[in-house]
Amino acid sequence: MSDAVGPGDLVLCVNAAPNHATGRPVPLVAGETYRIIAIMEFACPCGRSDALLDVGVDFAWCQTRFRLLPKPKAEPRTRRVSAPKEKEKVR
């Protein structure tokens, strides 16, 4: 996943289990979205990921805790253009 994500992307937290290295509870909330601040190309101690994601909460987290959300697609909108009405002069 580290190739697919970049700074500024939105990710969904799918795993708020205790920290697998220390066993302490994590401040992440399952089902909540986070914006990636930085990607650290560092193998997680669990061996399941090749990068750690910094989402601005505590330190960096194993990328297996997150799923990349699709980028919103731009939808074309129809806009009304108001043109001035022409007035006829009466003599």
C-alpha positions as CSV (number, residue, x, y, z in Angstrom):
1,M,0.0,0.0,0.0
2,S,2.9,2.4,0.6
3,D,3.2,2.9,-3.2
4,A,-0.4,3.8,-3.5
5,V,-0.6,6.4,-0.7
6,G,1.0,9.8,-0.4
7,P,0.9,12.8,1.9
8,G,-2.6,14.4,1.9
9,D,-4.5,11.1,1.1
10,L,-7.4,10.1,3.3
11,V,-7.3,6.7,5.0
12,L,-9.9,4.8,7.0
13,C,-8.8,3.2,10.3
14,V,-9.9,-0.4,10.3
15,N,-7.9,-1.7,13.2
16,A,-7.8,0.1,16.5
17,A,-6.4,-2.9,18.4
18,P,-3.7,-2.4,21.1
19,N,-0.2,-1.5,19.8
20,H,1.3,-4.8,18.6
21,A,4.8,-3.8,19.8
22,T,4.0,-2.5,23.3
23,G,0.5,-3.8,24.0
24,R,-0.7,-0.3,25.1
25,P,-4.0,1.0,23.8
26,V,-3.9,3.2,20.8
27,P,-5.6,6.6,20.4
28,L,-6.9,5.8,17.0
29,V,-10.7,5.3,16.5
30,A,-11.9,2.4,14.2
31,G,-14.1,3.7,11.4
32,E,-12.7,7.3,11.5
33,T,-10.8,8.9,8.6
34,Y,-7.3,10.4,8.9
35,R,-5.2,12.4,6.6
36,I,-1.7,11.2,5.9
37,I,1.0,13.7,6.9
38,A,4.0,11.6,6.0
39,I,5.1,8.1,5.0
40,M,8.1,6.5,6.6
41,E,9.7,3.8,4.5
42,F,10.5,1.7,7.6
43,A,9.5,-1.9,8.1
44,C,7.0,-2.3,10.9
45,P,8.2,-4.6,13.7
46,C,5.2,-6.9,13.1
47,G,6.6,-7.7,9.7
48,R,3.2,-7.1,7.9
49,S,4.0,-3.8,6.3
50,D,6.9,-2.0,4.7
51,A,6.0,1.5,5.8
52,L,4.7,3.5,8.8
53,L,2.1,6.2,8.3
54,D,2.1,9.4,10.2
55,V,-1.5,10.6,10.6
56,G,-0.8,13.3,13.2
57,V,-2.0,11.2,16.2
58,D,0.8,10.1,18.6
59,F,3.6,8.7,16.4
60,A,3.5,6.6,13.2
61,W,1.3,3.6,12.7
62,C,1.5,0.4,10.8
63,Q,-0.1,0.8,7.5
64,T,-2.1,-2.5,8.1
65,R,-4.4,-0.4,10.4
66,F,-5.6,1.7,7.5
67,R,-7.4,1.3,4.1
68,L,-6.9,3.9,1.4
69,L,-10.1,5.8,0.6
70,P,-10.8,6.6,-3.0
71,K,-10.2,10.1,-4.2
72,P,-13.4,12.1,-4.9
73,K,-14.1,12.4,-8.6
74,A,-14.9,15.9,-9.9
75,E,-18.4,16.0,-11.2
76,P,-19.2,18.6,-13.9
77,R,-21.9,21.0,-12.9
78,T,-24.2,22.9,-15.2
79,R,-24.1,26.6,-14.5
80,R,-26.7,29.2,-15.3
81,V,-25.3,32.2,-17.0
82,S,-27.3,35.3,-16.6
83,A,-27.1,37.7,-19.5
84,P,-28.5,41.2,-19.4
85,K,-31.8,41.6,-21.2
86,E,-31.8,43.9,-24.2
87,K,-34.3,46.7,-24.1
88,E,-35.8,48.1,-27.2
89,K,-35.9,51.9,-27.4
90,V,-39.3,53.3,-28.3
91,R,-39.3,56.7,-30.0
